[in-house]
Amino acid sequence: MSQSSASLPSSTAGLYNTLCEGLHLSNQQFQMIQGVLPVQSSASGVYNFVDGIPPVSVSTLYTSNPLNGLNGNMQIVINDAKPGFLTTLAEKNYVNPNYWVDGNVAVDPIYAPTFADLYSQVNAGSSAAISFDSATADSNISSSWAKSTGSAGVGFWGTSSSSVSTTLNEMASSSRITVDISIDKYAFLQVRAGGWFTQGFFTNQYKNPANWSAGQAAWDNVFGPTGSCQNVANQVLLVNGYTITTTSYASYSQSDYSQVVTSKDTNVWPFYTSSSNSVATQSYTYNSDSSITTVITCKPGSLQIMGMGVIPTSLAITGSSSSKLI
């Protein structure tokens, strides 16, 4: 890929391929998380993120707790099911406060492993050093599970092209980009829904549209080609401590640099981290060749979500035991 032909979508795809190779992740399942990387210090934060239904994209921009979650879809399936033993069982399990963080039914779903187990497994994990260069990286994702970066971030300086300046974002997107990532500890871990999720009932409803009060139409709204529950997350890439050094080789003026440094909307592709509640620190350097380097550091001591494992709902229901949702 030549320097002049670089673009943010192709750079995102190239970074995705680089992460898959560097962390030994399968491009048939892995989804890279962008956005204000959520720093997790409690169960509810991790579990609410894991609960989100992943979009069909190798990279997705995290902005807040997902609006479309597995627990919400479970509630829809229960409400639309015809009466029966499994329906009654699923209803009882779903409203049991013991299966929700702090008893917050339908708000904070419990997943396994526990937060303490996740933390200990990450601390027993591996370190990694990954280098990406948009001028040389492979940006072909045609063999990946999603074949698209459609849900990724659209800006370099900020999560939208106009976060700082459309012109500055266009300059960065059309120029060479390098990213060096140093991870203190990471692990790619299996996650499963807790007792609020009744696998047998969910499977039965998936396999039998006739068991829905509104029949096939209601089934399609959840499981059909454009339904709300096409994919689910069954793994999470967690890191504990990292440094990300990103350089945009566009030719910036001193005033451009000042705008980047002083704007309250400045976050930097690929991992937008500067925010009022972020524990990560970010610094900028105006280099002698008029490029700009930013260094983002998060010290060890918290878990951050950097990616997910995504599988089709159909595989989660009918696949091997390692694919099951509970």
C-alpha positions in Angstrom: 0.0 0.0 0.0 1.5 3.3 -1.0 1.7 6.2 1.3 -0.7 8.3 -0.8 -3.3 5.6 -1.0 -3.6 5.0 2.8 -7.0 5.6 4.3 -8.5 5.2 7.7 -10.7 2.2 6.8 -7.7 0.4 5.2 -5.5 1.4 8.1 -8.1 0.0 10.5 -8.2 -3.2 8.5 -4.4 -3.4 8.5 -4.2 -2.9 12.2 -6.8 -5.6 12.7 -4.7 -8.0 10.7 -1.6 -7.0 12.6 -3.3 -7.6 16.0 -4.6 -11.0 14.8 -1.1 -12.0 13.8 0.7 -10.5 16.8 -1.7 -11.9 19.4 -2.4 -15.2 17.6 -6.1 -14.5 17.2 -8.4 -15.9 14.5 -9.8 -13.5 11.9 -12.8 -15.9 11.8 -13.9 -14.7 15.3 -11.9 -11.7 16.6 -13.4 -8.2 16.7 -11.1 -5.2 17.6 -12.6 -2.7 20.0 -12.0 1.0 19.4 -13.3 4.0 21.4 -12.7 5.3 24.9 -11.3 2.0 26.1 -13.4 1.0 29.1 -11.3 0.7 32.2 -13.0 -2.0 34.3 -12.7 -2.3 38.0 -16.0 -4.1 38.7 -18.1 -6.9 37.3 -20.9 -4.9 35.9 -18.7 -2.9 33.5 -17.2 -6.0 31.9 -20.4 -7.9 31.9 -22.5 -5.2 30.3 -19.9 -4.8 27.5 -19.8 -8.6 26.9 -23.6 -8.7 26.8 -23.7 -6.4 23.8 -24.7 -7.9 20.4 -21.6 -7.4 18.2 -22.1 -5.6 14.8 -20.8 -7.3 11.7 -17.5 -5.5 11.5 -13.9 -6.5 12.3 -13.6 -3.3 14.4 -16.3 -1.5 16.3 -16.3 1.9 18.1 -17.2 1.7 21.7 -19.0 4.7 23.0 -21.2 3.5 25.9 -23.0 0.5 27.3 -24.6 -1.4 24.3 -28.3 -0.7 23.6 -28.8 -4.1 22.1 -27.8 -6.8 24.5 -28.2 -10.6 24.8 -30.2 -10.0 28.1 -32.6 -7.7 26.3 -33.1 -10.2 23.5 -33.7 -12.9 26.0 -36.4 -10.8 27.5 -38.0 -10.4 24.1 -37.9 -14.1 23.4 -39.5 -14.8 26.8 -42.2 -12.3 26.3 -43.0 -13.6 22.8 -43.0 -17.3 23.8 -46.1 -19.4 24.0 -46.8 -20.7 27.6 -45.1 -23.9 28.6 -42.8 -25.5 31.1 -39.6 -24.1 29.5 -41.1 -20.6 29.2 -42.1 -20.7 32.9 -38.6 -21.8 33.8 -37.0 -19.1 31.7 -39.2 -16.5 33.3 -38.2 -17.5 36.8 -34.5 -17.6 36.0 -34.6 -14.2 34.3 -36.2 -12.4 37.2 -34.1 -14.1 39.9 -32.0 -11.2 41.4 -29.2 -13.7 42.3 -28.4 -13.8 38.6 -27.9 -10.1 38.3 -25.1 -7.8 39.6 -26.3 -6.3 42.9 -29.8 -7.8 42.1 -30.4 -5.3 39.3 -32.7 -7.5 37.2 -32.6 -6.7 33.5 -29.9 -4.1 34.1 -26.6 -5.7 35.0 -26.4 -9.3 33.9 -23.9 -11.7 35.5 -21.5 -13.5 33.3 -18.8 -16.1 34.1 -16.0 -16.2 35.0 -16.2 -13.9 38.0 -14.4 -10.5 37.8 -11.7 -11.8 40.2 -11.1 -14.8 38.0 -10.8 -12.7 34.9 -8.3 -10.4 36.7 -6.2 -13.3 37.9 -6.2 -15.0 34.5 -5.1 -11.8 32.7 -2.3 -11.3 35.3 -1.2 -14.9 34.5 -1.3 -14.1 30.8 1.3 -13.0 28.3 3.0 -9.7 27.3 3.1 -8.5 23.8 4.8 -5.9 21.5 3.0 -5.2 18.2 4.1 -2.8 15.4 1.8 -1.5 12.6 2.8 0.6 9.6 0.1 1.6 7.2 2.6 1.8 4.4 3.4 -2.0 4.6 0.6 -3.7 6.4 -1.8 -6.1 4.8 -5.3 -4.4 4.7 -7.1 -7.2 3.0 -9.9 -8.5 5.3 -11.8 -10.4 2.6 -11.2 -13.7 4.3 -12.3 -12.4 7.8 -15.6 -13.3 9.4 -17.1 -9.8 8.8 -15.2 -8.6 5.7 -16.0 -5.0 6.8 -14.8 -2.1 9.0 -18.2 -0.5 8.8 -18.6 0.0 12.6 -15.1 1.3 13.2 -14.1 4.9 14.1 -14.2 7.4 11.3 -11.8 10.0 12.6 -8.0 10.0 13.3 -8.1 13.0 15.7 -11.3 12.1 17.5 -14.2 9.6 17.0 -15.7 11.6 14.1 -14.1 13.4 11.2 -15.1 16.7 12.6 -14.0 16.1 16.2 -11.0 18.4 15.8 -11.0 19.5 12.2 -12.2 17.7 9.0 -9.1 19.0 7.2 -6.8 17.6 9.9 -8.6 14.3 9.9 -8.3 14.1 6.1 -4.6 14.9 6.3 -4.0 12.1 8.8 -6.2 9.6 7.0 -4.4 10.0 3.7 -0.9 9.9 5.1 1.3 7.2 6.6 0.4 6.0 10.1 2.4 3.9 12.5 1.3 2.3 15.8 3.4 0.6 18.3 1.6 -1.3 21.1 3.2 -2.7 24.2 0.9 -4.7 26.4 2.0 -5.7 30.0 -0.4 -8.6 30.3 -3.3 -9.9 28.2 -5.5 -12.9 27.8 -8.3 -13.9 25.4 -10.9 -15.6 27.7 -14.1 -17.5 27.3 -17.2 -15.8 28.8 -20.7 -17.3 29.4 -24.0 -15.8 30.3 -25.2 -16.5 33.9 -28.3 -18.1 35.3 -30.7 -15.5 33.9 -30.1 -17.1 30.5 -31.9 -20.4 30.1 -30.1 -22.2 27.3 -32.7 -25.0 26.7 -35.5 -22.5 26.4 -33.5 -20.2 24.1 -32.5 -23.1 21.9 -36.0 -24.4 21.7 -37.3 -21.0 20.6 -34.6 -20.6 18.1 -35.4 -24.0 16.5 -39.2 -23.7 16.6 -40.8 -20.4 15.3 -44.1 -22.1 15.9 -43.5 -21.7 19.6 -43.7 -17.9 19.3 -47.0 -16.3 20.0 -46.7 -14.2 16.8 -45.0 -17.0 14.8 -42.4 -16.5 12.2 -42.6 -12.7 12.1 -41.6 -12.5 15.7 -38.9 -15.0 15.3 -37.5 -13.0 12.3 -37.3 -9.9 14.4 -34.8 -11.6 16.7 -33.1 -14.3 14.6 -33.8 -13.4 11.0 -31.4 -12.0 8.5 -31.9 -8.5 9.9 -32.8 -9.6 13.4 -31.5 -8.1 16.6 -29.5 -11.2 17.7 -27.4 -12.3 14.7 -24.2 -12.7 16.7 -23.1 -13.0 20.3 -19.8 -12.5 22.1 -18.2 -15.6 23.6 -14.7 -14.4 24.4 -13.1 -11.1 25.6 -9.6 -9.8 25.0 -8.6 -8.1 28.3 -5.4 -6.2 28.9 -3.8 -5.0 32.1 -1.4 -2.2 31.4 -0.3 -0.9 28.0 1.5 1.9 26.0 0.3 2.8 22.5 2.5 5.1 20.4 0.8 6.5 17.3 2.4 8.7 14.7 0.6 10.6 11.9 3.2 11.4 9.2 1.1 14.2 7.6 2.8 17.5 7.4 1.3 19.6 10.2 1.9 23.3 10.9 2.6 24.6 14.4 -1.0 25.9 14.5 -2.3 22.5 13.5 -0.3 20.9 16.3 -1.7 23.5 18.8 -5.2 22.7 17.7 -4.7 19.0 18.2 -3.2 19.5 21.7 -5.7 22.0 23.0 -9.0 20.7 21.6 -11.2 19.1 24.2 -12.4 16.7 21.5 -9.0 15.3 20.7 -8.8 11.5 20.8 -6.5 9.6 18.6 -7.1 6.6 16.3 -6.9 3.6 16.7 -7.7 3.6 20.5 -9.5 6.8 21.5 -8.7 7.1 25.2 -8.7 10.7 26.4 -11.8 11.4 28.3 -12.9 12.9 31.6 -13.1 9.5 33.2 -10.1 7.8 31.6 -7.2 6.6 33.8 -5.0 6.6 30.7 -2.6 9.5 30.1 -1.9 10.9 26.7 0.9 13.1 25.5 1.8 14.7 22.2 5.0 15.5 20.4 5.5 17.8 17.4 8.3 16.1 15.5 11.1 17.8 13.4 9.6 16.4 10.2 6.2 18.0 11.0 4.6 14.8 12.0 2.7 14.3 15.3 3.3 11.5 17.8 0.9 10.7 20.6 1.7 8.3 23.5 -1.2 6.7 25.5 -0.3 5.0 28.7 -2.4 3.0 31.1 -0.5 1.6 34.1 -1.3 -1.9 35.3 -4.0 -2.2 37.9 -7.2 -2.4 35.9 -8.7 -4.4 33.1 -9.4 -2.9 29.7 -11.4 -4.5 26.9 -9.4 -4.4 23.6 -11.4 -7.0 21.6 -14.1 -9.6 21.6 -14.6 -13.1 20.2 -17.7 -13.2 18.0 -19.7 -16.2 16.8 -23.1 -16.5 15.0 -26.0 -17.1 17.3 -26.7 -20.2 15.3 -23.3 -21.7 16.2 -23.7 -20.7 19.8 -26.9 -22.8 19.9 -26.0 -25.7 17.7 -22.2 -25.8 17.9 -19.6 -27.4 20.2 -19.7 -27.1 23.9 -17.0 -24.3 23.8 -19.4 -22.2 21.7 -22.3 -22.4 24.2 -23.7 -19.3 25.8 -23.9 -20.8 29.3 
